Amino acid sequence: MTVKPMPSPNSREILCQPQNMMCLHFSQRGYLNRRVANLYFLMISILSCTPVSPVSPITNVLPLSLVLLVSLIKEAWEDWKRFQNDMAINNTPVDVLLDQKWISVPWKKLQVGDIIRVKQDGFFPADLLFLASPNPDGVCYTETANLDGETNLKIRKALEKTWDYLTPERVSEFKGEVQCEQPNNSLYTFTGNLIIQNQTLPLSPNQILLRGCSLRNTEFIVGAVIFTGHETKVMMNAMKIPSKRSTLEKKLDKLILTLFCVLFCMCLLGAVGSGIFINRKYYYLQFSKNSDAQSNPDNRFAVAALTMFTLITLYSPIIPISLYVSVEMIKFIQSTQFINNDLHMYHFESNTPALARTSNLNEELGQVEYIFSDKTGTLTRNLMEFFKCSIGGEIYGTGISEIEIGTAQRNGMKVEVQKSSDATHEKGFNFDDARLMRGAWRNEPNPDLCKEFFRCLAICHTVLPEGEDSPEKIRYQAASPDEAALVTAAKNFGFFFFKRTPTTIYVHESHVERMGKVEDVPYEILNVLEFNSTRKRQSVVCRYSNGRLVLYCKGADTVIYERLADRDNELKRTSREHLEEFGAAGLRTLCLAYRDLSSEVYESWNEKYIQAKSSLRDREKKLDEVAELIEKELVLIGCTAIEDKLQEGVPTCIETLSKAGIKIWVLTGDKMETAINIAYACKLINNSMKQFIISSETDAVREVEDRGDQVELARFMKENVKNELKRCYEEALQYLRTGSETKLALVIDGKCLMYALDPSLRVMLLNLSLNCNAVVCCRVSPLQKAQVTSLVKKGAKRITLSIGDGANDVSMIQAAHVGVGISGQEGMQAVMASDFAIAQFRFLTDLLLVHGRWSYLRICKVVTYFFYKNLMFTLTQFWFTFHTGFSGQRFYDDWFQSLYNVIFTALPVIVLGIFEKDVSASLSKKYPELYKEGIRNTFFKWRVIAIWAFFAIYQSLVFYHFVTASSITGMNKAGKMFGLWDVSTMAFTCVVVTVNLRLLMMSNTITRWHHVTVGGSILAWFIFVFIYSGIVLPKDQENIYFVIYVLMSTIYFYLTLLLVPIAALFCDFIYQGAQRWFFPYDYQIVQEIHRHEPDASKVGLLEIGNQLTPDEARRYAIMQLPGEKSKHTGFAFDSPGYESFFASQAGVFVPQKAWDVARRASMKSRPKTSRKN
Amino acid sequence: MKAPIYIYYQLDNYYQNHRRYVKSRSDKQLRYGLQYNDTSSCIPEESNDGLPIVPCGLISWSLFNDTYSFFRGTDELRINRKNIAWKSDRDHKFGKHVFPFNFQNGTLIGGAMLDPNVPLSDQEDLIVWMRTAALPSFRKLYGKIEEDLEANDVISIYFLNNYNTYSFGGRKKLVLSTASWLGGRNNFLGMAYIAIGSCLIVLALVFILLHVKNPRPYGDAMYVSWNWKGIPN
């Protein structure tokens, strides 16, 4: 068979280009700074090969190549792992049809058009067109966990025409042609045609089996390969996400830039000096016209210019070459060894450890000031339980939700939770009301409506039953836990849905006509109008066995109310009240409605539906439009209320975090009452707080809304929001001015937020919200979530963290400085977009207060230490320059200078970056306030850097002057004198010893690794210098030959080595003592309080990665792929436009997907010029 | 003064550590002589009449050539000019079979001549001179007097002022010094030890005083910033 892409005005080449460019762009952005740094060192290396250089090329080339080597090894190692991964995947065998037989070949041999067989539990090696399976009706079940993390089974159905291509003999007769869309990354769409026996059949995602999914509950399937390798949808999704850089690193760039300026100034000074110095009077230097330009006294300008270059080369170590690679290494170890293996962040129930998907942002975790949290699945468990309902204006369900209990307790009431003994409680069902159970509903005022209610629950869904079809043992596979809860509820009410075929749903109905009567009723499913985020509703058209045609619909209240028939206003009103009541109890609500259809109406509609369904372009859009035609004049049945329980430990976690100075904003799609109540329940808001509520649900707004004039409404809303903001802000200022302890909270809903985010009001919103301790935004779209996040990120320049679990949080996660995904629940989209993944909200405490704080502390220390040691080293050179007639003569030997950074001082600082901790993990959590030091950026302020710079200058002066001043006289009993190299070796020895000791002075924790590396570094220097001064090198100048032996033969050496480091560290010592005495940091006090307690809280680390099954390993591998989010959404409120939001935010790049390009192109009229490739 | 008394000449404002000067030598040639004829590093004093100058380079070219003689009364004091360079230099850096056969044959003569019949390893003046100094003001060992000098001895010194330091305003000094096991007399190290030591003692006293007079309670939770409530003093 043949597969060809559909004729499209855009050639494939064009489609691919934007993506390639994007990848390039990302890598450029991510590595730009390292590249600039490397470029600088390359330039210096080239410069050092020229005669202007005072040092031999080895000085600069060696460290550069060592640093490059380390990065290369790291990358090679990663590549090797990837290669192994690829090999494992590519060599998996699969059955391919060859000469009427199934032949096993490795995956990598597959070609487009091959026909293959995949057995049960096997993975699909490519994107396949599903032809046939032995199941009746040509269906098969797939698990898409690898793609989106959803563990429920998806049903796929082959076209009827191809059902019988099962045996090899039969399949080999298959001749067909597939026209399909260009390869793209949209997992949930597919447009194409199958041309078989001169018939053109439309293809939908229903016939497509995607690579990465696996086959379940089906013996085998036969399929044709459509896309292979990088063209498969899962691979198109595996695109690099933009790498974020931490704020600290950006500040580090500024520091480096400052160092460049310092370097320039130093060189300029030296260059001017050399221009002035040069003079024929120093006859012994033989300056003359005939010598090279740098010693030609007639052209002082050239001398200065060339000396400039000389000095740049000489002072180049001021820029710490190994800084970037060291920091990268430290962060890598931090994330892989500490964060990923922390037992405190390991969730036993779901077997999920924390996962740092990037190691770039570790220290950013220590500076977070604002947390933006999703509600469902993040603060709550996302374990939905059917809790209450309202049918025909009557509330059923006597339970009291956790939030109601919380509310009651706030008001000082005691709540006794009593359950009737016969209340059923199973997963997804926690309903207690005898009036509806066991058929008792027939005695209720409105039994018919009850029946419709239950049938709607049992029929209108996309749930798959799994396992045995007895009520106890059946398991429901649902796209969202809400759906499963609703179907479970129907089961408990006596409408047991137990079997689904593609056309029929079977419901085991009991107590319908009379008590105890049980019958299996089939409902023919004619159409399923699926849920999506724009529609926010789902409908099913079904035919009863008696021929009755009904459309059942369920969805968000706003959407359903718009589409209700204009009658029963009393019911609508009471139901709305009930909805609000449920909302106040923190419950999630859905409205149920139905519509009886006459067969004429249905037939005429169905024609349009089929037309829309088989259209190749804009199929989804057209389907939505057609659905609108029939989803109207609905009759309201009632509404359901589902409880979503708070996650374990959320209130304590939030309390701890707010003590740590972190402000938590809840951004949710839920109703205002629900959101406020959740906020209360998790102690975000309490009664002592002053609440500002900006809501669009006011009478005034409703009045204008009813008039129906959109323009006027917008104007009114804007004015309203503006006034409200102003009022709240003034009030907030008053509270602040009076200095009262009252904390403030702001609650705002999505509609108002839309106006408040307007550029003119944005500043006021920001000012108001920054003064509030808690902010709750309800009914917000993903776009708004991202807007709010970037409002704070860009407007207030504070560090933000977003945490969420669903696809609707992706935009927010990517907009924040740090994105955290909740792993293990709803899907993988949030995790795929995140920087860190944790299983439970409460693990944020450990992630931020322990790991984040430590990482911040460590990186700060590492960076300042690097800064100090390189500046100090270079300054000794600088002082020497003044005594050499500004000639740029080096003070130290080439090799000393080149190995200073990469050997003599390299390892201790890495050990510092890995093991440094001020207080133990448990104390970090006991004193959350310590975290504020990170928010204030206490350890990486310009002031801190200035202090380090001061000590660097002081120490360099000590080294240079002590050593030179003490070495002007005879040095031993024989009165012999030292030369330049003896003096400089002496100074260098002091430098190495001091710099390493200084590291011990700044460490709060000293492990044996510190001793080993510090001792080892000093030892390495001596070993090196012993060998180096003992051998003859093939060079013209052997400056260091025998120097160390001469030095060490004098007493002077030992006296100086004792004195100079003490003198150099003297100031640091005074500073540290005085600082601790007079201006102690918080952590120092905490250290003192707990000084007698041994650090018992060893961070529990777990071992993972060794005993993974191949299946787990594969999932783990896919989880670690950098990926882009998919478009699929569960029941969350989603907005399709949020991707383009990022386009505008990022400014430079527009993440256009091939799919979007294709779609946009197809929407336009055909372009005049079409390119062929 | 007890013997041995070391005689140093000191030059000020003389840039032996200038980059052009320091690199103008060839250690290989100093050791192997003409076997090693790449003297490019010795610019601008690398060769003469096509033959490499031995020893080449600015350093040796500008060899110091003042000479001193010491008299106590009328007796000339014997100055031992042997063993004034480091042994390692004599043994390992300057060849025993390298003779300065064409030294200072050029048009410009910078400093002292060398006896072409003495190998470089025995030309100790040169060896001392070529261990370039770290600072522009430096001393070099000239020789030693191996007799004790008593108080009130009048020493007269005759010296040949050959070496030109007038052009660049340099100064010459002559230093007589004895040496202990620590080397020559050097106040700096001792002063520094005393200064740093006394600083440390003062510091210790200050901290003890602080501890007694105005103690900061160790590990007092009141000092933690979140307990301050704006009353830090």
Interface residues (C-beta under 8 A of the other chain):
Chain A: P54 N279 K281 Y282 Y283 Y284 L285 Q286 F287 S288 N290 S291 S295 T310 H883 T884 G885 S887 G888 Q889 Y927 E929 K932 F962 T964 A965 S966 S967 I968 T969 G970 M971 N972 K973 A974 G975 K976 M977 F978 G979 L980 D982 V983 S984 K1035 D1036 Q1037 E1038 Y1041 F1042 Y1045 V1046 T1050 I1051 Y1052 L1055 T1056 L1059 I1062 A1063 F1066 F1069 I1070 G1073 W1077 F1078 P1080 D1082 I1085 V1086 Q1087 E1088 I1089 H1090 R1091
Chain B: P4 Y6 Y8 Y14 Y15 Q16 N17 H18 R19 R20 Y21 V22 K23 R25 S26 D27 K28 D38 S41 I43 P44 E45 L58 W61 S62 N83 I84 A85 W86 S88 D89 H92 K93 G110 G111 V128 R131 T132 A133 A134 L135 P136 S137 F138 R139 K140 L141 K144 N164 S167 F168 G169 S177 A179 S180 W181 L182 G183 G184 R185 N186 F188 L189 A192 Y193 I196 C199 L200 L203 F207 L210 R216 Y218 G219 D220 A221 Y223 V224 S225 W226
